[in-house]
Amino acid sequence: MSASGDVWAAGADANGVTLIAHEHRGAWTSMPGPAITTLNDVLGVSAADVWTVGIIFSPRQYEPAISHWDGSTWSTVNVPANVITQDLSISPDISGQPQWAGAEAGINPSRTLYAYYDGTAWSSVPGATALSGVNDAGNVTAHIPGTDATWGVGDSVNITSQGLTPVSPIIEFNPGAPPS
């Protein structure tokens, strides 16, 4: 839900085409989402300022995708390259603008990871949790209203012959902009 009370949802139609749904004053509308493989979350600042996060499946690897709708076209940024496997969530700052994206930290990560938007560009920022002996870790962010702070919640796993085996939960508090 946006600060104005509007509801935004991200998903796909029966053919796998990404869609964004928007509820404003009891009426739902939908629009095509960005041309990426999977949308994981959406942040609607306004009808002309919508952000999504997700993943693009390429022949060699997964690529994280952060996309922006400016009211007429989608632009997609694949950042940070070769670090984050996919972006899982997007959270605003106190003014409602995008600030943090929770992320999957990639294969055999040494720390949790986030994507951070400084108002101009996205960058990879290490989280507080050091990781050792795990195959993968991911977290989602939840904005704390009235602040620039978020909670990051997720888990770390190992890949075994039985599938994914949980290693430990991850809970991190992020007070705002990362240290310079």
Secondary structure, 3 states (H helix, E strand, C coil): CCCCCCEEEEEECCCCCEEEEEEECCEEEEEECCCCCEEEEEEEEECCEEEEEEEEECCCCEEEEEEEECCCCEEEECCCCCCCCEEEEEEECCCCCEEEEEEECCCCCCEEEEEEECCCCEEEEEEEEECCCCCEEEEEEEECCCCCCEEEEEEEEEEECCEEEEEEEEEEEECCCCCC
